[in-house]
């Protein structure tokens, strides 16, 4: 599966799952971030530690988290 950066990509083989990759040059405080949406569930993988990366992640999520009861899981896969 080839991911297109900064757009929702349908996950092949699923009925309602999408991934939004934020691909960037990894650094001591930044990493690639992946936001996965499946039905009502949201998963954020490696949100990073630089303000522009966090701001962009929050901007993408802002339209997704209007429902306060929507489940969101955040995974920090490594420390920067």
N, CA, C and O atoms as a CHARMM CRD file, in Angstrom:
* protein
*
  320
    1    1 UNK  N      0.84200  -1.17700   0.00000 PROA 1      0.00000
    2    1 UNK  CA     0.00000   0.00000   0.00000 PROA 1      0.00000
    3    1 UNK  C      0.89200   1.24700   0.00000 PROA 1      0.00000
    4    1 UNK  O      1.72000   1.42700   0.89300 PROA 1      0.00000
    5    2 UNK  N      0.72000   2.08100  -0.98300 PROA 2      0.00000
    6    2 UNK  CA     1.46600   3.34100  -1.02700 PROA 2      0.00000
    7    2 UNK  C      0.62700   4.41700  -0.35100 PROA 2      0.00000
    8    2 UNK  O     -0.52200   4.64700  -0.72800 PROA 2      0.00000
    9    3 UNK  N      1.20700   5.07500   0.64900 PROA 3      0.00000
   10    3 UNK  CA     0.49900   6.12000   1.37000 PROA 3      0.00000
   11    3 UNK  C      0.77100   7.47300   0.74500 PROA 3      0.00000
   12    3 UNK  O      1.90500   7.79000   0.38400 PROA 3      0.00000
   13    4 UNK  N     -0.26600   8.25600   0.62300 PROA 4      0.00000
   14    4 UNK  CA    -0.13100   9.64100   0.17600 PROA 4      0.00000
   15    4 UNK  C     -0.12400  10.51400   1.41800 PROA 4      0.00000
   16    4 UNK  O     -1.02800  10.43400   2.25000 PROA 4      0.00000
   17    5 UNK  N      0.89600  11.34300   1.54000 PROA 5      0.00000
   18    5 UNK  CA     1.09100  12.15000   2.73300 PROA 5      0.00000
   19    5 UNK  C      0.00700  13.21200   2.89300 PROA 5      0.00000
   20    5 UNK  O     -0.40700  13.85200   1.92600 PROA 5      0.00000
   21    6 UNK  N     -0.44200  13.38200   4.13400 PROA 6      0.00000
   22    6 UNK  CA    -1.37500  14.44000   4.52900 PROA 6      0.00000
   23    6 UNK  C     -2.74100  14.35100   3.85700 PROA 6      0.00000
   24    6 UNK  O     -3.37800  15.37600   3.61600 PROA 6      0.00000
   25    7 UNK  N     -3.19300  13.14200   3.55500 PROA 7      0.00000
   26    7 UNK  CA    -4.57000  12.90800   3.09200 PROA 7      0.00000
   27    7 UNK  C     -5.04100  11.58200   3.68700 PROA 7      0.00000
   28    7 UNK  O     -4.22800  10.73000   4.04400 PROA 7      0.00000
   29    8 UNK  N     -6.35300  11.41900   3.79000 PROA 8      0.00000
   30    8 UNK  CA    -6.89900  10.14800   4.25700 PROA 8      0.00000
   31    8 UNK  C     -6.72400   9.10700   3.16100 PROA 8      0.00000
   32    8 UNK  O     -7.13800   9.32100   2.02200 PROA 8      0.00000
   33    9 UNK  N     -6.10600   7.97400   3.50800 PROA 9      0.00000
   34    9 UNK  CA    -5.87300   6.84800   2.60800 PROA 9      0.00000
   35    9 UNK  C     -6.71600   5.67100   3.09500 PROA 9      0.00000
   36    9 UNK  O     -6.63800   5.29500   4.26400 PROA 9      0.00000
   37   10 UNK  N     -7.51700   5.09200   2.20900 PROA 10     0.00000
   38   10 UNK  CA    -8.30700   3.90700   2.55600 PROA 10     0.00000
   39   10 UNK  C     -7.36000   2.75600   2.82500 PROA 10     0.00000
   40   10 UNK  O     -6.41100   2.54800   2.06900 PROA 10     0.00000
   41   11 UNK  N     -7.60000   2.00100   3.89500 PROA 11     0.00000
   42   11 UNK  CA    -6.77900   0.83800   4.21000 PROA 11     0.00000
   43   11 UNK  C     -7.36000  -0.34900   3.45900 PROA 11     0.00000
   44   11 UNK  O     -8.49700  -0.74600   3.71400 PROA 11     0.00000
   45   12 UNK  N     -6.58800  -0.92200   2.53100 PROA 12     0.00000
   46   12 UNK  CA    -7.08800  -2.03400   1.72300 PROA 12     0.00000
   47   12 UNK  C     -7.55400  -3.20900   2.58600 PROA 12     0.00000
   48   12 UNK  O     -6.96700  -3.51200   3.62500 PROA 12     0.00000
   49   13 UNK  N     -8.61800  -3.85400   2.13000 PROA 13     0.00000
   50   13 UNK  CA    -9.13300  -5.01900   2.82600 PROA 13     0.00000
   51   13 UNK  C    -10.04400  -4.70000   3.98800 PROA 13     0.00000
   52   13 UNK  O    -10.50000  -5.60500   4.68600 PROA 13     0.00000
   53   14 UNK  N    -10.31800  -3.41300   4.20800 PROA 14     0.00000
   54   14 UNK  CA   -11.21400  -3.00800   5.29200 PROA 14     0.00000
   55   14 UNK  C    -12.45100  -2.35500   4.69400 PROA 14     0.00000
   56   14 UNK  O    -12.44100  -1.91000   3.54600 PROA 14     0.00000
   57   15 UNK  N    -13.50500  -2.30500   5.47800 PROA 15     0.00000
   58   15 UNK  CA   -14.72400  -1.67000   4.98000 PROA 15     0.00000
   59   15 UNK  C    -14.80400  -0.19600   5.34900 PROA 15     0.00000
   60   15 UNK  O    -15.36400   0.60700   4.60300 PROA 15     0.00000
   61   16 UNK  N    -14.24200   0.15800   6.50200 PROA 16     0.00000
   62   16 UNK  CA   -14.38100   1.54700   6.95000 PROA 16     0.00000
   63   16 UNK  C    -13.16000   1.98200   7.75800 PROA 16     0.00000
   64   16 UNK  O    -13.31000   2.54800   8.84100 PROA 16     0.00000
   65   17 UNK  N    -11.96800   1.72800   7.25400 PROA 17     0.00000
   66   17 UNK  CA   -10.75300   2.12400   7.97000 PROA 17     0.00000
   67   17 UNK  C     -9.86900   2.96300   7.05600 PROA 17     0.00000
   68   17 UNK  O     -9.66000   2.63700   5.88800 PROA 17     0.00000
   69   18 UNK  N     -9.35500   4.05900   7.62600 PROA 18     0.00000
   70   18 UNK  CA    -8.55800   5.02900   6.87800 PROA 18     0.00000
   71   18 UNK  C     -7.33300   5.40500   7.69300 PROA 18     0.00000
   72   18 UNK  O     -7.37000   5.36100   8.92300 PROA 18     0.00000
   73   19 UNK  N     -6.25100   5.77400   7.02500 PROA 19     0.00000
   74   19 UNK  CA    -5.04000   6.23900   7.69400 PROA 19     0.00000
   75   19 UNK  C     -4.65100   7.59600   7.11100 PROA 19     0.00000
   76   19 UNK  O     -4.70900   7.80400   5.89900 PROA 19     0.00000
   77   20 UNK  N     -4.25600   8.51500   7.99100 PROA 20     0.00000
   78   20 UNK  CA    -3.78800   9.84600   7.60700 PROA 20     0.00000
   79   20 UNK  C     -2.33700   9.94000   8.06100 PROA 20     0.00000
   80   20 UNK  O     -2.07900  10.17000   9.24300 PROA 20     0.00000
   81   21 UNK  N     -1.37300   9.76600   7.13700 PROA 21     0.00000
   82   21 UNK  CA     0.03400   9.83100   7.53900 PROA 21     0.00000
   83   21 UNK  C      0.57200  11.26200   7.50700 PROA 21     0.00000
   84   21 UNK  O      0.28400  12.04000   6.59700 PROA 21     0.00000
   85   22 UNK  N      1.34700  11.57200   8.51200 PROA 22     0.00000
   86   22 UNK  CA     2.09800  12.83200   8.53600 PROA 22     0.00000
   87   22 UNK  C      3.56800  12.43400   8.46100 PROA 22     0.00000
   88   22 UNK  O      4.23100  12.25200   9.48200 PROA 22     0.00000
   89   23 UNK  N      4.06100  12.30400   7.23500 PROA 23     0.00000
   90   23 UNK  CA     5.42600  11.83500   7.01300 PROA 23     0.00000
   91   23 UNK  C      6.36500  13.04000   7.05200 PROA 23     0.00000
   92   23 UNK  O      6.16700  14.02300   6.33700 PROA 23     0.00000
   93   24 UNK  N      7.37400  12.94600   7.88600 PROA 24     0.00000
   94   24 UNK  CA     8.33900  14.03400   8.02000 PROA 24     0.00000
   95   24 UNK  C      9.71800  13.42800   8.22300 PROA 24     0.00000
   96   24 UNK  O      9.84900  12.23300   8.48700 PROA 24     0.00000
   97   25 UNK  N     10.71500  14.23800   8.10000 PROA 25     0.00000
   98   25 UNK  CA    12.07200  13.76500   8.35300 PROA 25     0.00000
   99   25 UNK  C     12.21700  13.54900   9.86000 PROA 25     0.00000
  100   25 UNK  O     12.12900  14.50400  10.63200 PROA 25     0.00000
  101   26 UNK  N     12.43800  12.29900  10.28600 PROA 26     0.00000
  102   26 UNK  CA    12.59200  12.04100  11.72100 PROA 26     0.00000
  103   26 UNK  C     13.75600  12.82100  12.31600 PROA 26     0.00000
  104   26 UNK  O     14.78600  13.01800  11.67100 PROA 26     0.00000
  105   27 UNK  N     13.57700  13.25600  13.54400 PROA 27     0.00000
  106   27 UNK  CA    14.61500  13.99200  14.26100 PROA 27     0.00000
  107   27 UNK  C     14.56900  13.58800  15.73100 PROA 27     0.00000
  108   27 UNK  O     13.84700  12.66400  16.10500 PROA 27     0.00000
  109   28 UNK  N     15.32500  14.26900  16.54200 PROA 28     0.00000
  110   28 UNK  CA    15.36700  13.95600  17.96500 PROA 28     0.00000
  111   28 UNK  C     14.01200  14.19300  18.64300 PROA 28     0.00000
  112   28 UNK  O     13.70900  13.54900  19.64700 PROA 28     0.00000
  113   29 UNK  N     13.19700  15.10500  18.10900 PROA 29     0.00000
  114   29 UNK  CA    11.90000  15.39000  18.72900 PROA 29     0.00000
  115   29 UNK  C     10.71100  15.10600  17.82500 PROA 29     0.00000
  116   29 UNK  O      9.56800  15.17600  18.27400 PROA 29     0.00000
  117   30 UNK  N     10.95900  14.78900  16.56400 PROA 30     0.00000
  118   30 UNK  CA     9.85400  14.56600  15.63000 PROA 30     0.00000
  119   30 UNK  C      9.91900  13.18700  15.01100 PROA 30     0.00000
  120   30 UNK  O     10.98100  12.56900  14.94200 PROA 30     0.00000
  121   31 UNK  N      8.78500  12.72000  14.56700 PROA 31     0.00000
  122   31 UNK  CA     8.71400  11.39900  13.93600 PROA 31     0.00000
  123   31 UNK  C      7.56700  11.41000  12.93700 PROA 31     0.00000
  124   31 UNK  O      6.84600  12.40000  12.81500 PROA 31     0.00000
  125   32 UNK  N      7.40800  10.31900  12.23700 PROA 32     0.00000
  126   32 UNK  CA     6.22000  10.16100  11.40900 PROA 32     0.00000
  127   32 UNK  C      5.03700   9.91300  12.34100 PROA 32     0.00000
  128   32 UNK  O      5.15400   9.19400  13.33400 PROA 32     0.00000
  129   33 UNK  N      3.91300  10.51000  12.01200 PROA 33     0.00000
  130   33 UNK  CA     2.68900  10.32400  12.79100 PROA 33     0.00000
  131   33 UNK  C      1.65600   9.67900  11.89100 PROA 33     0.00000
  132   33 UNK  O      1.54800  10.01300  10.71000 PROA 33     0.00000
  133   34 UNK  N      0.89700   8.75500  12.45500 PROA 34     0.00000
  134   34 UNK  CA    -0.17600   8.09900  11.71000 PROA 34     0.00000
  135   34 UNK  C     -1.45700   8.20200  12.51300 PROA 34     0.00000
  136   34 UNK  O     -1.49300   7.83900  13.68800 PROA 34     0.00000
  137   35 UNK  N     -2.50800   8.69900  11.87600 PROA 35     0.00000
  138   35 UNK  CA    -3.82000   8.76700  12.50100 PROA 35     0.00000
  139   35 UNK  C     -4.69300   7.75800  11.77500 PROA 35     0.00000
  140   35 UNK  O     -4.83000   7.81200  10.55300 PROA 35     0.00000
  141   36 UNK  N     -5.27900   6.84300  12.52100 PROA 36     0.00000
  142   36 UNK  CA    -6.12000   5.81000  11.92600 PROA 36     0.00000
  143   36 UNK  C     -7.54500   6.00000  12.41400 PROA 36     0.00000
  144   36 UNK  O     -7.79700   6.16200  13.60800 PROA 36     0.00000
  145   37 UNK  N     -8.46800   5.97500  11.46800 PROA 37     0.00000
  146   37 UNK  CA    -9.89800   6.12300  11.76900 PROA 37     0.00000
  147   37 UNK  C    -10.59000   4.85100  11.29900 PROA 37     0.00000
  148   37 UNK  O    -10.48100   4.46800  10.13400 PROA 37     0.00000
  149   38 UNK  N    -11.30100   4.20100  12.21400 PROA 38     0.00000
  150   38 UNK  CA   -12.04500   2.99800  11.87300 PROA 38     0.00000
  151   38 UNK  C    -13.38800   3.07200  12.57900 PROA 38     0.00000
  152   38 UNK  O    -13.47300   2.91600  13.79700 PROA 38     0.00000
  153   39 UNK  N    -14.43300   3.31000  11.80100 PROA 39     0.00000
  154   39 UNK  CA   -15.73400   3.54100  12.42200 PROA 39     0.00000
  155   39 UNK  C    -15.65800   4.76100  13.31600 PROA 39     0.00000
  156   39 UNK  O    -15.23700   5.82800  12.87000 PROA 39     0.00000
  157   40 UNK  N    -16.05600   4.62100  14.56300 PROA 40     0.00000
  158   40 UNK  CA   -15.98900   5.73900  15.51600 PROA 40     0.00000
  159   40 UNK  C    -14.64000   5.83300  16.20900 PROA 40     0.00000
  160   40 UNK  O    -14.36600   6.82600  16.88300 PROA 40     0.00000
  161   41 UNK  N    -13.79800   4.83200  16.06300 PROA 41     0.00000
  162   41 UNK  CA   -12.53700   4.77000  16.79700 PROA 41     0.00000
  163   41 UNK  C    -11.42700   5.55500  16.10300 PROA 41     0.00000
  164   41 UNK  O    -11.33400   5.58400  14.87600 PROA 41     0.00000
  165   42 UNK  N    -10.59000   6.18800  16.92200 PROA 42     0.00000
  166   42 UNK  CA    -9.41800   6.90500  16.41900 PROA 42     0.00000
  167   42 UNK  C     -8.17500   6.38800  17.12900 PROA 42     0.00000
  168   42 UNK  O     -8.18900   6.13300  18.33300 PROA 42     0.00000
  169   43 UNK  N     -7.10000   6.23700  16.36100 PROA 43     0.00000
  170   43 UNK  CA    -5.81600   5.81600  16.89500 PROA 43     0.00000
  171   43 UNK  C     -4.76800   6.79900  16.38000 PROA 43     0.00000
  172   43 UNK  O     -4.68400   7.04700  15.17700 PROA 43     0.00000
  173   44 UNK  N     -3.97100   7.35600  17.28700 PROA 44     0.00000
  174   44 UNK  CA    -2.88000   8.25100  16.90900 PROA 44     0.00000
  175   44 UNK  C     -1.57900   7.56000  17.31100 PROA 44     0.00000
  176   44 UNK  O     -1.36100   7.25300  18.48300 PROA 44     0.00000
  177   45 UNK  N     -0.72100   7.32100  16.32200 PROA 45     0.00000
  178   45 UNK  CA     0.54900   6.63700  16.57600 PROA 45     0.00000
  179   45 UNK  C      1.68900   7.63900  16.43600 PROA 45     0.00000
  180   45 UNK  O      1.84200   8.28300  15.39800 PROA 45     0.00000
  181   46 UNK  N      2.47900   7.75900  17.48900 PROA 46     0.00000
  182   46 UNK  CA     3.65500   8.64200  17.53400 PROA 46     0.00000
  183   46 UNK  C      3.32700  10.09200  17.16900 PROA 46     0.00000
  184   46 UNK  O      3.71600  10.56600  16.10200 PROA 46     0.00000
  185   47 UNK  N      2.60700  10.80000  18.05700 PROA 47     0.00000
  186   47 UNK  CA     2.23500  12.18200  17.74800 PROA 47     0.00000
  187   47 UNK  C      3.40000  13.17100  17.71100 PROA 47     0.00000
  188   47 UNK  O      3.21200  14.31100  17.28600 PROA 47     0.00000
  189   48 UNK  N      4.58800  12.77200  18.14000 PROA 48     0.00000
  190   48 UNK  CA     5.74600  13.66800  18.06100 PROA 48     0.00000
  191   48 UNK  C      5.80300  14.64400  19.22100 PROA 48     0.00000
  192   48 UNK  O      4.90700  14.68500  20.06400 PROA 48     0.00000
  193   49 UNK  N      6.86600  15.42700  19.25100 PROA 49     0.00000
  194   49 UNK  CA     7.06100  16.35300  20.36400 PROA 49     0.00000
  195   49 UNK  C      7.42600  17.76000  19.90000 PROA 49     0.00000
  196   49 UNK  O      7.85200  18.58200  20.71200 PROA 49     0.00000
  197   50 UNK  N      7.26700  18.05000  18.61700 PROA 50     0.00000
  198   50 UNK  CA     7.53600  19.40800  18.14400 PROA 50     0.00000
  199   50 UNK  C      6.19400  20.11700  17.95300 PROA 50     0.00000
  200   50 UNK  O      5.21100  19.50200  17.54000 PROA 50     0.00000
  201   51 UNK  N      6.16500  21.39600  18.25200 PROA 51     0.00000
  202   51 UNK  CA     4.88800  22.12000  18.26600 PROA 51     0.00000
  203   51 UNK  C      4.18000  22.09100  16.91300 PROA 51     0.00000
  204   51 UNK  O      2.96200  21.91800  16.88500 PROA 51     0.00000
  205   52 UNK  N      4.88500  22.25100  15.78700 PROA 52     0.00000
  206   52 UNK  CA     4.18900  22.25700  14.49600 PROA 52     0.00000
  207   52 UNK  C      3.58500  20.89100  14.17400 PROA 52     0.00000
  208   52 UNK  O      2.52300  20.80800  13.55600 PROA 52     0.00000
  209   53 UNK  N      4.25700  19.83100  14.59100 PROA 53     0.00000
  210   53 UNK  CA     3.72600  18.49100  14.36400 PROA 53     0.00000
  211   53 UNK  C      2.49000  18.25700  15.24700 PROA 53     0.00000
  212   53 UNK  O      1.48800  17.71500  14.78000 PROA 53     0.00000
  213   54 UNK  N      2.56200  18.65900  16.50100 PROA 54     0.00000
  214   54 UNK  CA     1.41100  18.52000  17.39300 PROA 54     0.00000
  215   54 UNK  C      0.24300  19.38700  16.91200 PROA 54     0.00000
  216   54 UNK  O     -0.90900  18.95300  16.93700 PROA 54     0.00000
  217   55 UNK  N      0.54300  20.60800  16.47700 PROA 55     0.00000
  218   55 UNK  CA    -0.50300  21.50600  15.96500 PROA 55     0.00000
  219   55 UNK  C     -1.19600  20.90700  14.74600 PROA 55     0.00000
  220   55 UNK  O     -2.42000  20.96800  14.63400 PROA 55     0.00000
  221   56 UNK  N     -0.42100  20.33000  13.83800 PROA 56     0.00000
  222   56 UNK  CA    -1.00100  19.72100  12.62900 PROA 56     0.00000
  223   56 UNK  C     -1.85000  18.51200  12.99900 PROA 56     0.00000
  224   56 UNK  O     -2.92600  18.31900  12.43300 PROA 56     0.00000
  225   57 UNK  N     -1.38700  17.70300  13.93400 PROA 57     0.00000
  226   57 UNK  CA    -2.16300  16.54900  14.39100 PROA 57     0.00000
  227   57 UNK  C     -3.48000  17.01500  15.00700 PROA 57     0.00000
  228   57 UNK  O     -4.53400  16.45200  14.71000 PROA 57     0.00000
  229   58 UNK  N     -3.43100  18.03000  15.85600 PROA 58     0.00000
  230   58 UNK  CA    -4.66300  18.56000  16.45700 PROA 58     0.00000
  231   58 UNK  C     -5.59400  19.15400  15.41100 PROA 58     0.00000
  232   58 UNK  O     -6.81300  19.02700  15.52300 PROA 58     0.00000
  233   59 UNK  N     -5.03500  19.80000  14.39700 PROA 59     0.00000
  234   59 UNK  CA    -5.84500  20.36600  13.31700 PROA 59     0.00000
  235   59 UNK  C     -6.60500  19.25700  12.58900 PROA 59     0.00000
  236   59 UNK  O     -7.79100  19.40800  12.29800 PROA 59     0.00000
  237   60 UNK  N     -5.93500  18.15800  12.29800 PROA 60     0.00000
  238   60 UNK  CA    -6.58200  17.03400  11.61600 PROA 60     0.00000
  239   60 UNK  C     -7.64200  16.41800  12.50900 PROA 60     0.00000
  240   60 UNK  O     -8.73100  16.08000  12.04600 PROA 60     0.00000
  241   61 UNK  N     -7.32500  16.26900  13.78900 PROA 61     0.00000
  242   61 UNK  CA    -8.26300  15.64500  14.71800 PROA 61     0.00000
  243   61 UNK  C     -9.44800  16.53500  15.07600 PROA 61     0.00000
  244   61 UNK  O    -10.48900  16.02900  15.49600 PROA 61     0.00000
  245   62 UNK  N     -9.31000  17.84900  14.91800 PROA 62     0.00000
  246   62 UNK  CA   -10.36700  18.76500  15.36100 PROA 62     0.00000
  247   62 UNK  C    -11.72200  18.42300  14.75800 PROA 62     0.00000
  248   62 UNK  O    -12.73200  18.49400  15.45700 PROA 62     0.00000
  249   63 UNK  N    -11.77200  18.06100  13.50600 PROA 63     0.00000
  250   63 UNK  CA   -13.03800  17.69500  12.89000 PROA 63     0.00000
  251   63 UNK  C    -13.48800  16.29600  13.26500 PROA 63     0.00000
  252   63 UNK  O    -14.65300  15.94500  13.07800 PROA 63     0.00000
  253   64 UNK  N    -12.57600  15.49600  13.79100 PROA 64     0.00000
  254   64 UNK  CA   -12.87500  14.10300  14.13200 PROA 64     0.00000
  255   64 UNK  C    -13.32700  13.93100  15.58300 PROA 64     0.00000
  256   64 UNK  O    -13.95400  12.92400  15.91300 PROA 64     0.00000
  257   65 UNK  N    -13.02100  14.88900  16.44800 PROA 65     0.00000
  258   65 UNK  CA   -13.28200  14.70100  17.87700 PROA 65     0.00000
  259   65 UNK  C    -14.41200  15.57000  18.41800 PROA 65     0.00000
  260   65 UNK  O    -14.44200  15.89000  19.60600 PROA 65     0.00000
  261   66 UNK  N    -15.33500  15.94700  17.54800 PROA 66     0.00000
  262   66 UNK  CA   -16.45200  16.76400  18.00900 PROA 66     0.00000
  263   66 UNK  C    -17.32900  16.00800  18.99700 PROA 66     0.00000
  264   66 UNK  O    -17.94900  16.62400  19.86300 PROA 66     0.00000
  265   67 UNK  N    -17.39300  14.68000  18.88300 PROA 67     0.00000
  266   67 UNK  CA   -18.15100  13.84100  19.79700 PROA 67     0.00000
  267   67 UNK  C    -17.27600  13.54900  21.01700 PROA 67     0.00000
  268   67 UNK  O    -16.27900  12.83800  20.88700 PROA 67     0.00000
  269   68 UNK  N    -17.61900  14.07900  22.20800 PROA 68     0.00000
  270   68 UNK  CA   -16.76700  13.87100  23.38700 PROA 68     0.00000
  271   68 UNK  C    -16.70400  12.41100  23.84200 PROA 68     0.00000
  272   68 UNK  O    -15.82000  12.05000  24.61900 PROA 68     0.00000
  273   69 UNK  N    -17.62200  11.57200  23.37100 PROA 69     0.00000
  274   69 UNK  CA   -17.62200  10.16100  23.75600 PROA 69     0.00000
  275   69 UNK  C    -16.89900   9.27200  22.74900 PROA 69     0.00000
  276   69 UNK  O    -16.91600   8.04800  22.87700 PROA 69     0.00000
  277   70 UNK  N    -16.26600   9.88000  21.75100 PROA 70     0.00000
  278   70 UNK  CA   -15.56500   9.09300  20.73600 PROA 70     0.00000
  279   70 UNK  C    -14.26800   8.52700  21.30700 PROA 70     0.00000
  280   70 UNK  O    -13.46500   9.27200  21.86800 PROA 70     0.00000
  281   71 UNK  N    -14.05200   7.21000  21.17100 PROA 71     0.00000
  282   71 UNK  CA   -12.81600   6.61500  21.70600 PROA 71     0.00000
  283   71 UNK  C    -11.58800   7.04900  20.90100 PROA 71     0.00000
  284   71 UNK  O    -11.59400   7.01500  19.67000 PROA 71     0.00000
  285   72 UNK  N    -10.53100   7.45900  21.62100 PROA 72     0.00000
  286   72 UNK  CA    -9.26100   7.83100  20.99900 PROA 72     0.00000
  287   72 UNK  C     -8.14200   7.15000  21.77800 PROA 72     0.00000
  288   72 UNK  O     -8.05700   7.27800  23.00000 PROA 72     0.00000
  289   73 UNK  N     -7.28600   6.42700  21.06200 PROA 73     0.00000
  290   73 UNK  CA    -6.12400   5.78400  21.66400 PROA 73     0.00000
  291   73 UNK  C     -4.88700   6.45000  21.08700 PROA 73     0.00000
  292   73 UNK  O     -4.76200   6.59900  19.87200 PROA 73     0.00000
  293   74 UNK  N     -3.97500   6.85000  21.96200 PROA 74     0.00000
  294   74 UNK  CA    -2.71900   7.45900  21.51700 PROA 74     0.00000
  295   74 UNK  C     -1.57900   6.54000  21.94300 PROA 74     0.00000
  296   74 UNK  O     -1.44600   6.18500  23.11400 PROA 74     0.00000
  297   75 UNK  N     -0.75000   6.15800  20.94900 PROA 75     0.00000
  298   75 UNK  CA     0.39000   5.28600  21.23300 PROA 75     0.00000
  299   75 UNK  C      1.67500   6.04700  20.95300 PROA 75     0.00000
  300   75 UNK  O      1.89900   6.53400  19.84500 PROA 75     0.00000
  301   76 UNK  N      2.51700   6.13900  21.98000 PROA 76     0.00000
  302   76 UNK  CA     3.85500   6.70300  21.82900 PROA 76     0.00000
  303   76 UNK  C      4.79400   5.50500  21.69300 PROA 76     0.00000
  304   76 UNK  O      5.17700   4.89100  22.69000 PROA 76     0.00000
  305   77 UNK  N      5.15800   5.18000  20.46200 PROA 77     0.00000
  306   77 UNK  CA     5.93400   3.97800  20.19500 PROA 77     0.00000
  307   77 UNK  C      7.39400   4.07400  20.58100 PROA 77     0.00000
  308   77 UNK  O      8.08300   3.05900  20.68200 PROA 77     0.00000
  309   78 UNK  N      7.86700   5.28300  20.79700 PROA 78     0.00000
  310   78 UNK  CA     9.25200   5.46800  21.20500 PROA 78     0.00000
  311   78 UNK  C      9.38700   6.87100  21.79800 PROA 78     0.00000
  312   78 UNK  O      8.50200   7.71100  21.63600 PROA 78     0.00000
  313   79 UNK  N     10.47000   7.10600  22.46500 PROA 79     0.00000
  314   79 UNK  CA    10.69100   8.39800  23.13500 PROA 79     0.00000
  315   79 UNK  C     11.67100   9.20700  22.31100 PROA 79     0.00000
  316   79 UNK  O     12.65800   8.67900  21.79700 PROA 79     0.00000
  317   80 UNK  N     11.38700  10.50100  22.18900 PROA 80     0.00000
  318   80 UNK  CA    12.29400  11.40700  21.47500 PROA 80     0.00000
  319   80 UNK  C     13.00100  12.28700  22.46300 PROA 80     0.00000
  320   80 UNK  O     13.81200  13.12600  22.07100 PROA 80     0.00000
